[in-house]
Amino acid sequence: MIAATALPATAKTASSPYTEQKLDWGACGFEAAVPVECALMTVPRDWAEPAAGDDLTVQVSRVVATGADGRRGIVVTNPGGPGGQGTDLPAALAELQPDLNVGYDLVGMDPRGTGRLGSYEELPKDMLTCEVPVGRLPDGPLDARDRSPESIAENQKAARAVAEACQSQAVTPYITTWQTAHDLDLLRTLFGVDKINYIGYSYGSWLGAKYASMFPEHAGRMVLDSNVDWQGRLMADFEDFPRMGQRQIDDVFLPWANRIAPEVFGDTVEEAQEAVERGREVAAEYGIDGNSYDAMFIGNGSQIGWILTLLVVASMAADEEALDGIAVSEADRAVLDRVSQDRFGVPAAKLTRALVIKNNLGQDDYLPAPLTRFAVACGDQPTETTEWYKRLSDRQGPRYPYGGWQYGLSEVCGPWTDEPLQELPELPREVRDDILVVQGEFDPQTSYEQAMKAVRKAPGVNVVRVDDSPFHGQYALQGNYCVDGVVNNFLIHGSATDEAICSSVPLPLEEKLHPVEGPVDDYLDDHRDGGGSLVRVVDSVLALLLGERISRLNQ
C-alpha cells in the first residue's frame, strides 16, 4: 500500500471541469411507478490525479421532491453490493415511503464500473466485467464437502481465474470505495447542496460511513441499514457468512419450515435438517451439484428467497403432492403461488421435481457480476491469502455445513495480489450524532455482531435493533411500521434515537410472530410476549421484489 501521506486524504472535488458540468436530465432506461429522471455524470478515473487517464461516466437518477414548498435537500441512496446499481432505488423508495419524498429529492447512482442500469434483461451499457477464459473454470459439478485434494483444487479454480482476469484491467485499481465516495461528493456539488443525507443498505453502510469519514463537513443525516463493520474490515462480513447463515437456518428458517410444512420438514429442527439433506441427495441424483444446492441457504435474506427455498427443498425431499397440503391463508397461498409461478411456471400445488430441476432450482440466470464487485471487496483493503481462506474453510465447514465448506475455497480475494492505493479513515466523532444504524437480529448477510462491532467502536451513533428479524434490509422493505417510523422521523425531522428496539413482523406465510432467543434479548425486559403487537403488512409486490433484489446484490 502507498503510504498514507503520499496521497491526499480526499481529493479536491472542486476541480474543474467536473464541477462545471451540467447534468442533462432525461428519461431512464427502466420503468418506474413514479416520475424519475436520469443523467450521465463525468468523473475522473482517479480522483488523486484527475488529469491522468480517461474519464469515466456514471449514470445518476433523481425523483424530485413532491412538496409544494420545494426541496429541503437531497437523500442519496445505495442498494449495496459492492457494485449494486442504484438508479432505480429512489423511485422504489418514493413509492414505498412517499412522506420522505415530500421535502427531499431522492437520488441514486450506478457506481463506477457497473454501467448504466436499463432493461433488466440486457447487459448494462458500459458495465466493466472480468473476462474469464472458459478453459480456466472448473470442469464439471462441484461439491466442496468433498475434501479430496482434487476437489479442493477444482473449487479454487474459479476464484483464481476471476482474480487474475479482474486485475488484468487497467481501471481496476480505481474502482474502490475511496473513488466512489468522491463521485458522491461531486454529485452533491452538482446538486448545489451543502450536505448529503443518505440511505445505504449492506455494503451501502460501508460506503456511507466512509463518505462521512472522508467528507464530515458534508455528511448530513446518514441511515446505515444492515451493516458491515464499517470501522473494521469489509471482508470480515463475507468471512462471517457461513456462521450467520447457519444460525439463521437452524434458529429461524427450519423452525418456520416445521410450522409451514410439517408433513415435509417434521416437527423438530433435527427432522427438518434430515429433510434438507434428503433433498440434497435427490438433487444429486438429478445431476445438481452439491454447491448449487447448498447455495440456496447462503445469504438467504429475503422473503421471496425463503419461499423459493421452501418450495425447492419440499419438491426434492417429499412426494410431489406434498406442497398441495401446505395450510396457509388464502392471501398467503396467493404469495406462495406467485413465487412458484414466476420461477417454475405453475402454482405451488402443481410443482414437481422435474420442473424444479429443469428451472435450475429456481435460481435466476443473473447477468455477469461487474468488475466492481471484486475490485471493491478485494481492493479497498489488504487481503488474506488463498491458503488462509482454505484454512478458514477447514474450520467453518464442520460447524456451518451449508456455507462453510465452499466459502473459503471460492473467495476471489484470496488470490488477489494488487495492493490498495489509499487507506480509508474511520468515522470521526463530530458526525456520529447524525448516523442511524438499523440492524436485524438474524440477518444472514450482515451479521448483528459485525454491526455492533462498528457501533462499539463509534460511540455516539444512534441504533435501532430489530428483534427476531431474519431478513437483509429493514427500512421500507419489511412493512415494519416501527422501523419505517424511526427512520423517517430521523431523516425528515432529525429526531435521534440512542437505543431503540423494534419488534420484527411475522415471517412469510404466517400471521403471528414466533420469538427466537438471540443477541437482542439482552436489551429486552420481556421477550416472550406471544408475538408482539406488530402484524405483517407487506402485501406490496414492490417491497417483496426490492427486498429480494437487495438481498441478491449483497451475496
N, C-alpha and C positions, 0 to 999 in steps of 0.2 A: 504494500500500500504506500502511496505517496504520502510523505509527512503532512500532518495536518496544517502546518504553516506554509506549505508550498502552494496551496490554493486558497482562495478566499472562502470563508465560511458560507457566504452567499454571494452570488454574482449580483452585479448592478442591473436590476430589472429595468431600470430607466434607460438602458441603452437603446438608441435608435439604430435601425429603422423599425424595430419590433414594436415599440410603444407608440409609434406614429401611424401604424396600420389601422384601417377601418374594417370592422367586421361587417361583411356583406350578408345580412340575414336573408334567408330564403327557405324553401321547402326542404324537409328532411327526406331521407330515403326509406323511412319506415312509417307505419301507420300508428296513430295515437288517438285516444278519445278526446283529448283536449288540444287546443291550438299550441303547436310547438314549432320553433324556428331553429334552423341550423346555419352555421357559418364555418369557414375554414380559417384557422389561425396559424400564422407562420411563426416558428420558434427556431432558435439556433440549434444546431446539432449538439453543441457543447456550451453550456452557459458559463463555464470557466474561461473559455476563449471563443466568444461569439463570432468573431471574424473568421475562424478556422472551420473548414469543412462546409458541405452543402447544408442548407436549411432543411428543416423537417416541417411537415404540415399535419396539424391535428384538427379533427372536427369537434366543434363545440355546439351546445344547444341551450335554448332558454325557453321557459314558459313565463311570459310576462305577468307581473302582479295584477290581480283582478280587482283590487280595491279602488274605490272612486278617488281616494286621496293619493294614488300613485305608489311608487315603490319606496319602501323604507330601507331596503338593502337587498343583498343577494344571499341565497343559500346554495352553495356549491355541493354537489352530490357525487359519491363514488360507490360503485357496487362491489369493489374488491377485486380479487384475483390472486396474485397480481395480473394485470392486463385485462381486466374486465372492461368491456366497452360501456360507457356511461351516458351516451347522449339520449337514450330512451328513458332513463330513470327519472328525470324531472317531470315528464308527462305522467308517468305512472304515479308518482308521489302526489302530484297536483290533483289527480283523480281520487286517490285514496285519502288524502289529507287536504281538502280544499281550504281549510282555515289557514294553513301555512302559506298558501299561495296568495292570500288576500294582500298582504303587505310586502311580500318578497318575490322577486324574480327567482325562480328555481333554475339552476344552471347545471349542465352536465358537460362531460368531456370524454372523448375516446382517447385514452392516454397514448403518448408517443409509442409507436411500434404496432399499435393494434389496428390501424387503418380506420376507414370511415364506416360506421355502422349503417347498413342499409337493409335490404331484404334478408331475413334470417336463412333463406335457402341458398344464398350466394356467399362466396368468399368475400370478406370485406375488401374494398378497394384500398390498395396501398398497404395492406397488412404485411408485416415482416414475419416470415416463417423460417424455421430451421429445416433446411432441405437435407433430409437424411436418406442416403442411398439404401434402397430396399435390401441389398445384399448384406448390409450391416445389422439388420434387425434379426431378432430371434426367428428361427425356422420351426414352426410347429407350436402345439399347445404348451402353456407354461403352468407349473404348479410349484410355487415357492415353498410349499410344505415338504417337497422332495428335497432333502438336504445333501444329495449326492454332489460331488464336485462339478459334474457335467450340468446338472440342473442349475446350480448356483451361477455358473458361468453364463448359461443361456439367459437367466433372469437379469444379469448385469449388462448384457449386450446393448439393450436399447438405451439405457442411461448414458453409457459411454458414447454411443453414436450421436445421440441428441446433443450432448455437451460439446462434442467436437464440431458438429455442424453449426451450432449456435455461435460458438466462439470464433468461427471462421469468418464471420461477417464483421466488417469494419465498424459498423454502427453499434455493435453490442455493448461496448463499454459506456455508451451514452444513454442506454435505456435503463435508467435507475430511478429510484425514489428521489434522490437529490436533484436530478434534472427535472423530473415531473413536478416537484414542488415549485421549482422556478417557473415552469409553464403555468401553474395555477396562479402564481403571483402576477405573471403577465396578464392573465385573464382578468384578475382583479383590477389591474391598471386600466385595461381596455374598457371595463365596465364603469370606470370612474368612481370607484368606492374606496374608502379608506380601509375597510375590514372585510374579510371573508367570514361569513357564517357557514357552517359545514355539517353535512351528514355523511358519514362513511361507514360502510359495513365491512367487517372481516379485515382483509388487507387494507381496506379503506381506513381502518382505525390507525394503522401504521402510517399511511400517507398523511392523514390529518394531523396526527401527533407530530410528525416530522415537519410538516408545514408550519405548525405553531411553534416548533422549536427553532426553525430557521428564520421565520418572519414573525416573531412575537408581537411586534408593533402592529401587524396587520391581521392578527388572529382574533376573530370575533367569537361568537358562541359556537362551540365545536361539539357535536354529538358523535361519539365513537361507539358504534353498535357491534357487538360480537367481536371481542378484542383479542388480538395477539398481544404479547408482551412488548409494547412499543417503547419500553425503557430498557429492553434487553436485546435478544437475538430474534430476528424474524424467523429463522429456520427452526427455532425451538418449538414453534407452533406445529410445523409439519412433522417434526420428530415425535410430537406428543399425540399425533393422530391415532395410532393403534390403541393407546391406553384410554383416551377419552371416548373413542368409538366403541371399544369393548364395554366400557362402563354403561354407555347409553343403551347398547344392545341388551346386556344382561339385566340392568336395573329398570329399564323403562320399556324398550321395544318388545322384548319377549313376554313380559307380563301383560302388555297390551295385546299381543297376539293370542295369549291364553284366553283373554276375555272376549276377543272378537271372533275367534275361530277355534274353540276348544276341541272340536272334532278332528282338527288337523294338528294343532300345537299342544294339545293336552291341557292339563290344569296347573302345571308347575313349570318353572324356568328350565329345569332339567329335561322335562319331556319336550319342551319347545326346542332346546338345543339339539336333542336327538332328531327332531323333525327337520331342522336346518341341515344337519349332517346327512340325513337320509336323502334330502333333496339334492345335496351336492353329489352324492353317489349316482343318483338317477341322471343328473345333468351330465356327468362324465360319460355315462353310457350313451348319451346322445351326442357326444363329441364336444361338449362345453368344457373348456379347461378350468382348472380349479381357481386360477387367479381371476378369471372373469366372473365366476360365481361369487367368490369372496368379495369382489369389488362392489357388489350391491350393498354391502354392510359398511363400507368405508366412507366416511363423510356423509352419511345418510341424514342430512339435516333439514329436510323439507317434508311437509305433509304429503305432497304427491309422491315423493320418494318412499315414504313409509308404506303408502297404499300399494304402490307398484311392487315393492319387495314382498309384501304380504301375498299379493297375487301370484308372484313368481314362485316363491317357496311353496305355497299351498298347491300349486299345479304340479310341482315336481315331487312333493313329499306325500301326496294323498291321491285318492281316486279323483278322477276328473269331475265328478259330480259334487265334490266337497264344497266348492265355492258357492254352490246354489243354496247351501244351508246356512250361510252367514246371516245371523239375525241382527239386522240394523234397521233404523227408521227409514221411512220412505225417502226422506231428504238425503240421508247418508247413502242409501242404495243408489241414488242418482249420482253422487260423487264417486262411489266405487265403480259404477258402470261407466262414468265419463273417463276415468283414468284407463280402465280396461279398453274402452272403445278407441281412445286416442292412440294407445300403444299397440294394441293387438287386433283391433277391428271388430271386436264383438263385446257384448256385455259380459260382466264377470261370471254370470251363471253359465255361459257358453264357452268359457275359456278352457282350452285343452293344452296338454303338454306340447303337442305338435305345433300349435300356434306360438307358444312361448319360445320354443327352440327356433322356429322359423324367423321370429322377430328379434333374435339375439337377446333373449331375456328381457326384452322391452327397453334395452338401452339404445338411446338415440345415436345415430351416426353423426357425431358432432364435427364441426369444422376443425381443421388443424389448429392446434394451440399456437398462438402467436409467440414469436421470439420473446416478447415482453414478459411472459410468464416465467421463463427460466432466467432471462437476463437480470430481472429484478431480484428474484428469490436468491439467485446464486451470486449476484454482482453487488448487492448492497453492502455486504459484509464478508469477511473471510469465511471460507467454507471448511467443513470437515472432509476427510478423505474417503475414498471408496472402501478401504479396509475398515475405517471407523464405522461406516454405515452397515457393513456386513456384520460386524460385532454387535451393533445395535439390533439387527435382525435376529441374531442368535439369542439375544437376551429377551427381546419382546415377543418372538414367535410363540414360545411355550405359554406365556401369560396372556397374550392377546392374539389368538389364532386367526381371527378374521382379517386383521390388517398387519399384524406384527411380523409375519414371515416375509411378506413381499415388499413392505415399505422400504426397509433398509437396502434391499437389493436393487430397487428401481429408482433410487434418488439420484437425479441428474446432477445435483450439486456436489456429489462425491467426486466424480472425475473432472469437475470444473477447475481450471487452473488459473484463470485470469484473476488478478488482484483488484480490489475496488480502488477507484480513483479518489474518492472522498470519504471522509468519516461523517456519520450522521449524529448530530447532537441530541442530548436528552431534553426532556420538557422542562423549561425554566419555571421558577416559582411564580413569576408575575402573570402567567397565563392560566394557572391551574384552576382558579375560580370560574373560568369560562369553559371548562372541559366537563362534559357529562358522559360518563361511562355507563353503557347499558349492556347487561350480560345475563344470558340464560344459564341456569344451573347445570344442565346436562347437554349443553351444546357439544356435538361431536366433531366440530371443525375448528373452533377456537375455544379452548377449554376454560372453564371457570377459574382454574388455578393459574393459568397463564395471564388471564385478565387481572386477577388480584395481585400478581407479582408486579405488574405495571402500577397498579393503584398504590401498593405499599411503597414503591419507590418514587411516587409522586404525590405525597400527602397534600391534601387541599383540593383534589379533584372531586367532583360530585359523582355519586354512584347510584345506579338503580339495579338491584338484583332481581331476577325474575325466577321465583321459586318454582321448581318442578318442570320448567320448560326444557324440552329436549331438542329444540329447533335452532337453526342458524339464521340470525336476523330476526329482530324483535319489532322495531318500530315500523308500523304501517303494514306489516306482513302477517301478523297472527290474529288480528282483530281483538287485541288486548287493550281495552279502554284505559286501564291504569297506565300502561307503558306509553300509549299514544298521548294521554293527557299530560303526563310528566314531561315528555319530550316537547310537546307543543307549548306548554307553559314556559319551558326553558328558552326555546327559540324565539317565541313571539313576545313574551313578557319579561324574560330574563329572570324568572323565578328559579332559584337554585335549590337543590335538594342534596343534603350531605350524605344521608344513608337511607335511601328509600328501598322498600321491598314491595314488589308486585307479585300477586299470585299468577300462576300460569292459567291459561284457559284449557278446557278439556281437550283431550287428544282427538285425532280424526276418528270419525265414526262412533264417537261417544258423547254423552250428554252431561256427564259429571266428571269432576276431577278426582284422580286417584293419587293422593300424595305419596311421595317417594322420599326416603331418607337420603340426604345429601349435604354438601358443604354449606348451603344457605341456611340450613336448620339451626346453625349456631347463632343466628341473628333473630330467631323467631321465639316468641313466648309459647305459642301453642300451634304446632304444625298439623296436628291431627284433627282437623275441623270438618272432616267428612266431605270435603270437596270445595270449600271456599264459596265466595259469593259471585265469582265471575262465571259467565256462561259463554259457550263457544259462539262467536258471531261471525266467523269467517265464512260467509257464503259468497264472497266476491271471487269470481274466477280470476280476475286480475291479481288479487292478493296471493292466491294459491300459485299462479304461474310465476309471479315475480319472486315469491319465496323459493320456488324450485330453481329459478334461474340464478339467484344469488347463491344458493347452495352449490349448484353445479360449477359456477365460476370460481369458487373458492376451494375446490378439491385438489 
